[in-house]
């Protein structure tokens, strides 16, 4: 079991991200929204983005690090083969709050593996 967040797991490029926004389905919870699109790859790819009024660069980078860490810890429990765009709104910026947000979003999307 690898907890690393590898380069192949990062969704990159305006076209790919735009495709997830336009063609993907979305689920939301308080403070975040998750866009999902099937990618037919053996791995999930994700990008973390923020609402326009989300603080300054320091706040956005801290929030991105928190989000990436929470995702890294739960990614082994998720189904594979999807592209994700996580849109985060200002507000809850603690590890516990972000963990709750991501768990809620992935649960609502039905992406957790059955155990």
Residue frames relative to the residue before (quaternion, step in Angstrom):
aa qw qx qy qz dx dy dz
X 1.0000 0.0000 0.0000 0.0000 0.00 0.00 0.00
X 0.1426 -0.8078 0.5703 0.0434 3.56 -0.64 1.16
X 0.2347 -0.7857 0.5603 0.1173 3.57 -0.78 1.05
X 0.4333 0.7156 -0.4559 0.3037 3.59 1.25 0.08
X 0.2927 -0.7055 0.6137 0.1999 3.53 -1.28 0.46
X 0.1441 -0.8589 0.4906 0.0282 3.54 0.13 1.37
X 0.6756 -0.5053 0.3702 0.3889 3.54 -1.30 0.41
X 0.6438 0.5367 -0.3183 0.4429 3.60 1.03 -0.77
X 0.6588 0.5078 -0.2998 0.4672 3.59 1.24 -0.39
X 0.5954 0.5582 -0.3664 0.4469 3.59 1.25 0.04
X 0.3134 -0.7224 0.5878 0.1854 3.54 -0.90 0.96
X 0.0051 0.8254 -0.5608 0.0654 3.56 -0.61 1.14
X 0.7187 0.4537 -0.3326 0.4086 3.53 -1.24 0.44
X 0.5540 -0.6445 0.4343 0.2984 3.51 -0.95 0.99
X 0.6599 0.5245 -0.3150 0.4361 3.60 0.93 -0.86
X 0.6849 0.4835 -0.2891 0.4622 3.58 0.86 -0.94
X 0.6616 0.4944 -0.3015 0.4764 3.58 0.95 -0.87
X 0.6496 0.5215 -0.3077 0.4597 3.58 0.96 -0.85
X 0.6214 0.5462 -0.3313 0.4536 3.56 1.07 -0.74
X 0.6492 0.4972 -0.3180 0.4797 3.60 0.97 -0.79
X 0.6399 0.5202 -0.3223 0.4649 3.60 0.99 -0.81
X 0.7620 0.4150 -0.2196 0.4460 3.59 0.78 -1.00
X 0.8005 0.3067 -0.1549 0.4911 3.61 0.87 -0.88
X 0.6157 0.5845 -0.3457 0.3997 3.58 1.19 -0.38
X 0.4509 -0.6355 0.5366 0.3239 3.52 -1.31 0.28
X 0.2387 -0.7917 0.5466 0.1319 3.56 -1.17 0.40
X 0.1086 -0.7286 0.6713 0.0822 3.50 -1.34 0.53
X 0.1050 -0.8174 0.5647 0.0432 3.57 -1.04 0.67
X 0.0700 -0.7378 0.6682 0.0653 3.48 -1.38 0.35
X 0.7228 -0.4168 0.3047 0.4593 3.56 -1.26 0.01
X 0.8525 0.1635 -0.1389 0.4767 3.57 -0.61 1.14
X 0.8059 0.1502 -0.0907 0.5654 3.62 1.19 -0.08
X 0.1171 -0.7595 0.6363 0.0671 3.53 -1.31 0.48
X 0.1708 -0.7957 0.5777 0.0625 3.56 -0.93 0.94
X 0.1669 -0.7614 0.6222 0.0730 3.56 -0.84 1.08
X 0.1032 -0.8204 0.5621 -0.0162 3.57 -0.86 1.05
X 0.0757 0.7744 -0.6249 0.0639 3.56 -1.00 0.90
X 0.4599 -0.6742 0.5031 0.2843 3.60 -0.89 0.93
X 0.1599 -0.8333 0.5255 0.0617 3.62 -0.88 0.90
X 0.3606 -0.7692 0.4618 0.2549 3.62 1.27 -0.09
X 0.5092 0.5865 -0.4473 0.4435 3.59 1.08 0.74
X 0.5715 -0.6113 0.4108 0.3620 3.61 -1.15 0.38
X 0.7341 0.3496 -0.2166 0.5404 3.62 1.25 -0.16
X 0.4465 -0.6218 0.5591 0.3184 3.52 -1.34 0.29
X 0.1476 -0.7537 0.6307 0.1116 3.55 -1.19 0.61
X 0.0541 -0.8163 0.5748 -0.0177 3.58 -0.99 0.83
X 0.0675 -0.7436 0.6615 0.0702 3.52 -1.30 0.53
X 0.2726 -0.7493 0.5862 0.1437 3.56 -1.10 0.79
X 0.0357 0.8038 -0.5902 0.0661 3.57 -0.71 1.08
X 0.3115 -0.7812 0.5283 0.1162 3.54 -1.23 0.50
X 0.5862 -0.5635 0.4509 0.3681 3.54 -1.23 0.57
X 0.6730 -0.5480 0.3237 0.3768 3.58 -1.12 0.64
X 0.7506 0.3977 -0.2158 0.4814 3.60 0.93 -0.82
X 0.3949 0.7467 -0.4544 0.2829 3.59 1.18 0.49
X 0.7948 -0.4093 0.2216 0.3893 3.56 -0.07 1.33
X 0.6494 -0.4837 0.3952 0.4336 3.53 -1.20 -0.60
X 0.7588 -0.3962 0.2597 0.4470 3.58 -1.29 0.03
X 0.6237 0.5430 -0.3458 0.4433 3.60 1.01 -0.75
X 0.6752 0.4880 -0.2911 0.4703 3.59 0.92 -0.91
X 0.6524 0.5087 -0.3139 0.4659 3.59 0.97 -0.83
X 0.6710 0.4969 -0.3037 0.4589 3.60 0.92 -0.86
X 0.6279 0.5192 -0.3335 0.4743 3.59 1.03 -0.75
X 0.6669 0.4979 -0.2955 0.4691 3.55 0.93 -0.90
X 0.6270 0.5283 -0.3310 0.4672 3.59 1.04 -0.74
X 0.6487 0.5118 -0.3154 0.4667 3.60 0.98 -0.83
X 0.6360 0.5231 -0.3198 0.4686 3.58 1.00 -0.85
X 0.6730 0.5046 -0.2894 0.4568 3.56 0.87 -1.01
X 0.6599 0.5124 -0.3053 0.4569 3.56 0.92 -0.91
X 0.6572 0.5116 -0.3101 0.4585 3.59 0.97 -0.83
X 0.6578 0.4934 -0.3146 0.4743 3.59 0.91 -0.86
X 0.6508 0.5080 -0.3175 0.4665 3.59 0.93 -0.86
X 0.6338 0.5480 -0.3262 0.4376 3.58 0.95 -0.89
X 0.6941 0.4841 -0.2746 0.4567 3.60 1.01 -0.79
X 0.7705 0.3531 -0.2084 0.4882 3.64 1.04 -0.59
X 0.4611 0.7322 -0.4313 0.2554 3.61 1.20 -0.24
X 0.6148 0.5618 -0.3522 0.4271 3.62 1.09 -0.58
X 0.6669 0.5023 -0.2905 0.4675 3.60 1.22 -0.43
X 0.6292 0.5698 -0.3148 0.4247 3.60 1.30 -0.10
X 0.5468 -0.5611 0.5003 0.3686 3.54 -1.25 0.48
X 0.3356 -0.7523 0.5276 0.2073 3.59 -1.07 0.62
X 0.6501 0.5349 -0.3918 0.3711 3.52 -1.32 0.34
X 0.6247 0.5300 -0.3423 0.4601 3.59 1.13 0.59
X 0.2891 -0.6812 0.6356 0.2200 3.51 -1.35 0.42
X 0.1091 -0.7970 0.5931 0.0340 3.57 -0.97 0.90
X 0.0741 -0.7174 0.6872 0.0873 3.51 -1.25 0.63
X 0.1393 -0.7844 0.6015 0.0583 3.57 -0.64 1.13
X 0.1227 -0.7832 0.6089 0.0284 3.56 -0.58 1.22
X 0.1122 -0.8166 0.5661 0.0097 3.57 -0.54 1.22
X 0.2522 -0.7576 0.5888 0.1255 3.56 -1.02 0.92
X 0.6233 -0.5522 0.3845 0.3984 3.62 -1.14 0.50
X 0.5090 0.6458 -0.4769 0.3106 3.53 -1.15 0.60
X 0.8513 0.0781 -0.0124 0.5187 3.54 -0.50 -1.24
X 0.1250 0.8161 -0.5505 0.1234 3.55 -0.35 1.24
X 0.4504 0.6222 -0.5192 0.3746 3.54 0.68 1.10
X 0.6646 -0.5069 0.3615 0.4131 3.55 -1.22 0.40
X 0.6721 0.5065 -0.2960 0.4518 3.58 0.90 -0.95
X 0.6565 0.5051 -0.3137 0.4642 3.60 0.95 -0.85
X 0.6721 0.4851 -0.3036 0.4699 3.60 0.92 -0.85
X 0.6141 0.5410 -0.3395 0.4636 3.57 1.08 -0.72
X 0.6526 0.5036 -0.3019 0.4789 3.57 0.97 -0.86
X 0.6420 0.5301 -0.3226 0.4503 3.60 0.95 -0.86
X 0.7094 0.4560 -0.2772 0.4604 3.59 0.72 -1.01
X 0.6317 0.5216 -0.3376 0.4635 3.59 0.97 -0.76
X 0.6518 0.5090 -0.3085 0.4700 3.58 0.95 -0.86
X 0.6781 0.5045 -0.2995 0.4426 3.58 0.85 -0.96
X 0.7017 0.4531 -0.2775 0.4747 3.59 0.80 -0.97
X 0.6169 0.5336 -0.3416 0.4670 3.59 1.11 -0.63
X 0.6652 0.4975 -0.2970 0.4710 3.61 0.91 -0.90
X 0.6756 0.4779 -0.2862 0.4830 3.57 1.11 -0.67
X 0.4117 -0.7319 0.4527 0.2997 3.60 1.25 -0.23
X 0.4389 0.7392 -0.4156 0.2970 3.58 1.11 0.63
X 0.5165 0.6131 -0.4428 0.4015 3.60 1.22 -0.03
X 0.4878 -0.6439 0.5071 0.3004 3.56 -1.08 0.78
X 0.4390 -0.6618 0.5295 0.2983 3.59 -1.05 0.71
X 0.1931 -0.7943 0.5677 0.0977 3.56 -0.93 0.88
